[in-house]
Amino acid sequence: MKPAVPVSVRRLAIVGVAAVCTAVLPSRAPPAEWPERPIRLVAPFPPGSLVDLTGRILQSRLEARLGRPIVIDNRSGASGNIGTDLIAKSPPDGYTFGIATDSTHAVSPALNPGLSYDALKDFAFVSRVGEAPYVLVAARDLPVASVADLVALAAAKPGALNYASVGPTSLAHLAGALFARMAKVELTEVPYRSSAGSILDTAEGRIELQFATLGPVLPHIRAGRVKALAVTSLRRVDLLPEVPTLDEAGLAGYEAVLWLAVVAPAATPPETVLRMNRELGAILAMPEVVAALRAQGLDAAPSTPGELQALIARDIGRWRSFAQTQDDGR
């Protein structure tokens, strides 16, 4: 009969074997801290647009806080849908983000059933960045000095006045359509590839009207090349305090405000989304960032991811309902 091995000896033997096994097994490295490399920020509109300028305001601050380069990737076309589709189809690895707008994530989904992306299912929602009203501007030589003058002229010449947009699925398109419905006039839409070209044509009198983002058109307003008739928010804007809202000008309840936000591909790691949300919140609280955005006509307005998702769902429903009533009225 073999002598019994003391329990303490057996335990030492087990510990020794475990130690040997642990030594020969490869150690598992801790997860790398994000970010490890440059981050791409897709801007679905061209250089010089409000979306592009906003991205560049955020760029240097994000680089400073994250310690990695932020590369702005302008992918314009189709009212922002080309770049937005690129965001949706990029790897969800935390290294692609993009700027979404009311046009790309509310108007296009509401008006285009064949859209190549799903605005709610194909994205991770990071944060709203800000809100910007349009300003209704008229060519300098158009014989109007107010919204009332414009409505009277448009009523006298149905379809003769043209307004610029950046495509039939842009918020600028719906801003014009909403104006025409509420004023009971007929306007003709002229789509452009970019707001830069349409602003130039309005300033040079080749087109009569435009619902323009404030930053790019403001120099033309101040130089007298175009006339600012009204803004599309429910309150006046600080940069043009003398310009009334369309609500004040007689179109009660009129509102068409563009918002900008940051999104990522769906399935982007939640911890990465939350980190980016925190960084954007801190940046959007910086006085110099608030001032830089305001100079472009954009009021800083950060949000939680959930608040942004709810905003997008609400606006899709709003503009889908508007489009339906348009069709029913034909």
C-alpha positions in Angstrom: 0.0 0.0 0.0 1.4 3.4 -1.1 1.9 6.0 1.6 -0.7 8.8 1.4 0.6 12.1 0.0 -0.1 15.0 2.4 -2.8 17.4 1.2 -0.4 20.3 1.5 2.1 18.6 -0.9 -0.7 17.9 -3.4 -1.7 21.5 -3.4 1.8 22.7 -4.0 2.1 20.3 -6.9 -1.1 21.6 -8.5 0.1 25.2 -8.0 3.4 24.4 -9.6 1.8 22.7 -12.6 -0.5 25.7 -13.1 2.5 28.1 -12.9 4.4 26.1 -15.6 1.3 26.1 -17.8 0.8 29.8 -17.4 4.4 30.5 -18.2 4.3 28.6 -21.5 0.9 29.9 -22.7 1.0 33.2 -24.6 -0.1 36.1 -22.5 -3.2 38.0 -23.7 -2.5 41.7 -24.3 -4.9 44.2 -22.8 -7.2 45.9 -25.3 -5.6 48.8 -27.1 -6.7 52.2 -26.1 -8.7 54.0 -28.8 -7.7 55.7 -31.0 -4.4 54.1 -32.2 -4.4 55.7 -35.7 -5.9 58.6 -37.7 -9.7 59.0 -37.8 -11.6 59.8 -40.9 -14.4 62.4 -40.7 -16.6 62.2 -43.9 -18.2 65.5 -45.0 -20.9 64.6 -47.5 -20.9 68.1 -49.0 -18.1 70.0 -50.9 -15.4 72.2 -49.5 -16.7 75.6 -48.4 -20.1 74.3 -47.5 -21.5 74.7 -43.9 -20.9 71.0 -43.3 -17.3 71.2 -44.4 -16.6 74.4 -42.4 -18.2 72.8 -39.3 -16.0 69.7 -39.7 -12.9 71.9 -39.9 -13.9 73.8 -36.8 -14.2 70.4 -34.9 -11.1 68.9 -36.5 -8.2 70.7 -34.7 -10.0 70.4 -31.3 -10.6 66.7 -31.7 -7.0 66.2 -32.8 -5.8 67.9 -29.6 -8.1 65.9 -27.3 -7.7 62.5 -29.0 -4.0 62.8 -29.9 -4.5 61.5 -33.4 -5.0 63.2 -36.8 -8.6 63.8 -38.0 -8.8 63.6 -41.8 -11.6 65.5 -43.4 -12.9 63.4 -46.4 -15.2 65.5 -48.7 -17.5 63.1 -50.6 -20.2 65.3 -52.1 -23.1 64.6 -54.5 -26.7 63.6 -54.6 -27.8 66.0 -51.8 -25.2 64.5 -49.5 -26.3 60.9 -50.1 -23.1 59.7 -51.7 -21.0 60.5 -48.7 -23.6 59.3 -46.3 -23.8 56.0 -48.0 -20.0 55.8 -47.7 -20.3 56.3 -43.9 -22.9 53.6 -43.6 -20.9 51.1 -45.5 -17.5 51.8 -43.8 -16.0 49.3 -41.3 -17.5 49.9 -37.8 -14.0 49.9 -36.2 -14.2 53.4 -34.7 -12.1 55.0 -37.3 -14.8 56.4 -39.6 -17.3 59.1 -38.5 -19.3 61.5 -40.6 -21.4 64.6 -40.5 -25.1 64.0 -40.9 -27.7 66.7 -41.6 -31.4 67.1 -41.8 -31.1 66.6 -45.5 -29.2 63.3 -45.4 -31.0 61.7 -42.4 -34.5 63.1 -42.5 -35.5 64.6 -45.9 -33.9 62.0 -48.1 -35.3 59.1 -46.1 -38.7 60.7 -46.2 -38.8 61.4 -49.9 -36.7 58.7 -51.4 -37.9 55.1 -50.8 -35.1 53.7 -52.9 -32.3 55.3 -50.7 -29.2 53.1 -50.5 -29.0 53.4 -46.7 -31.4 53.3 -43.8 -31.0 56.4 -41.7 -32.0 54.7 -38.5 -30.6 51.2 -38.8 -27.3 51.8 -40.6 -25.7 54.3 -38.2 -24.5 54.7 -34.6 -25.6 58.0 -33.3 -22.9 60.1 -31.6 -24.1 63.7 -31.0 -25.9 66.6 -32.5 -23.5 69.5 -33.2 -25.7 72.4 -33.9 -28.7 74.0 -35.6 -28.8 76.6 -38.3 -31.7 78.4 -39.9 -31.7 79.3 -43.6 -32.0 82.9 -44.7 -34.3 83.7 -47.6 -32.3 86.0 -50.0 -33.3 87.7 -53.2 -31.2 88.9 -56.1 -30.3 92.6 -55.7 -32.3 93.7 -58.8 -35.5 91.7 -57.9 -38.1 94.4 -57.2 -38.9 93.3 -53.6 -37.9 94.7 -50.2 -39.9 92.3 -48.0 -41.6 88.9 -47.8 -45.0 90.6 -48.6 -43.5 92.1 -51.7 -42.1 88.7 -52.7 -45.5 87.0 -52.2 -47.3 89.7 -54.2 -44.7 89.4 -57.1 -44.9 85.5 -57.1 -48.7 85.6 -57.1 -48.7 87.9 -60.1 -46.2 85.7 -62.0 -46.9 82.0 -61.1 -43.8 79.9 -61.7 -41.7 82.7 -63.0 -39.5 83.1 -60.0 -36.8 80.5 -59.5 -35.2 79.4 -56.2 -32.0 77.5 -55.8 -31.6 74.3 -53.8 -28.9 71.7 -53.5 -31.2 68.9 -54.8 -34.7 67.6 -54.6 -34.0 65.7 -51.4 -32.4 68.6 -49.5 -33.9 70.6 -46.7 -33.4 73.7 -48.9 -35.8 72.1 -51.4 -38.4 71.5 -48.7 -37.9 75.0 -47.3 -38.9 76.4 -50.6 -41.8 74.0 -51.0 -43.1 74.9 -47.5 -42.8 78.6 -48.3 -44.7 78.2 -51.6 -47.5 76.2 -49.9 -47.9 78.5 -46.9 -47.8 81.7 -49.1 -50.1 80.1 -51.8 -47.7 80.9 -54.6 -45.9 78.9 -57.3 -42.1 78.9 -57.4 -39.7 77.0 -59.7 -36.9 75.0 -58.1 -33.5 75.0 -59.7 -31.2 72.3 -58.2 -27.4 72.9 -57.9 -24.5 70.7 -57.1 -23.4 73.0 -54.3 -24.5 76.0 -52.4 -21.4 77.9 -53.4 -22.5 77.9 -57.1 -26.1 78.8 -56.3 -25.1 81.7 -54.0 -22.9 83.1 -56.8 -25.7 82.9 -59.3 -28.1 84.6 -56.9 -25.5 87.3 -56.2 -25.0 87.9 -60.0 -28.8 87.9 -60.7 -29.0 84.7 -62.7 -31.5 83.3 -60.2 -34.0 85.2 -58.1 -34.2 83.5 -54.7 -32.4 81.1 -52.4 -32.9 79.5 -49.0 -29.2 79.8 -48.1 -27.1 78.7 -45.1 -26.0 81.9 -43.3 -22.3 81.5 -43.2 -21.5 81.3 -46.9 -24.1 83.9 -47.9 -23.4 86.5 -45.1 -20.6 88.3 -47.0 -22.9 88.8 -50.0 -25.6 90.2 -47.7 -23.2 92.6 -46.1 -21.8 93.7 -49.5 -25.3 94.4 -50.8 -25.1 91.7 -53.6 -28.2 90.0 -52.3 -31.1 91.1 -50.1 -32.0 89.2 -46.9 -35.8 89.0 -46.6 -36.3 86.6 -43.7 -34.9 83.7 -41.7 -36.5 80.3 -41.4 -36.3 79.9 -37.6 -38.9 80.9 -35.1 -36.6 83.5 -33.6 -34.3 86.0 -35.2 -30.6 85.3 -35.6 -27.9 87.3 -33.8 -25.9 87.9 -37.0 -28.9 89.5 -38.7 -31.0 91.0 -35.9 -32.8 93.4 -38.3 -34.1 90.5 -40.5 -37.5 89.1 -39.5 -38.5 85.5 -39.3 -40.9 84.2 -41.8 -43.3 83.7 -38.9 -43.1 87.4 -38.2 -43.4 88.2 -41.9 -46.9 86.6 -42.1 -46.3 82.9 -42.5 -47.4 81.9 -39.1 -45.6 78.9 -37.7 -43.1 78.6 -40.6 -40.0 76.8 -39.5 -37.3 74.9 -41.4 -34.0 74.6 -39.4 -31.0 72.6 -40.5 -29.2 70.5 -37.9 -25.8 69.0 -38.1 -24.7 65.9 -36.2 -21.9 63.3 -36.0 -22.7 59.7 -36.8 -20.7 56.5 -37.3 -21.4 53.1 -39.0 -23.8 50.9 -37.1 -22.0 48.4 -34.8 -19.2 50.9 -34.0 -18.2 49.9 -30.5 -20.5 51.6 -27.9 -17.5 52.7 -25.8 -16.0 54.5 -28.8 -19.3 56.2 -29.5 -19.6 57.4 -25.9 -16.0 58.6 -25.8 -16.6 60.6 -29.0 -19.8 61.9 -27.5 -18.0 63.2 -24.4 -15.2 64.8 -26.5 -17.7 66.6 -28.7 -19.7 67.8 -25.7 -16.5 69.3 -24.2 -15.5 70.9 -27.5 -19.0 72.4 -28.1 -18.8 74.0 -24.7 -15.6 75.9 -25.6 -16.4 79.7 -26.0 -14.1 79.9 -29.1 -15.9 77.0 -30.7 -19.3 78.5 -29.9 -18.2 81.8 -31.5 -16.7 80.1 -34.6 -19.9 78.1 -35.2 -22.0 81.2 -34.6 -20.0 83.0 -37.3 -21.3 80.4 -39.7 -24.9 80.8 -38.5 -24.8 77.6 -36.4 -25.8 77.5 -32.8 -23.9 74.8 -30.8 -26.4 72.2 -29.6 -24.8 68.9 -28.4 -26.9 65.9 -27.5 -26.8 62.4 -26.2 -26.8 59.6 -28.8 -30.4 58.7 -27.8 -31.6 62.3 -28.2 -30.0 62.4 -31.7 -31.7 59.2 -32.7 -35.1 60.5 -31.5 -34.6 63.7 -33.4 -33.9 61.9 -36.6 -36.9 59.6 -36.2 -39.1 62.7 -35.5 -37.9 64.6 -38.5 -38.3 61.6 -40.9 -42.0 61.4 -39.8 -42.5 65.2 -40.1 -41.1 65.5 -43.6 -42.8 62.2 -44.8 -46.1 63.6 -43.6 -45.4 66.9 -45.4 -44.5 65.1 -48.7 -47.7 63.0 -48.4 -49.9 66.1 -48.0 -48.1 67.6 -51.0 -49.0 64.5 -53.1 -52.6 64.5 -51.9 -53.0 68.1 -52.9 -52.0 67.6 -56.5 
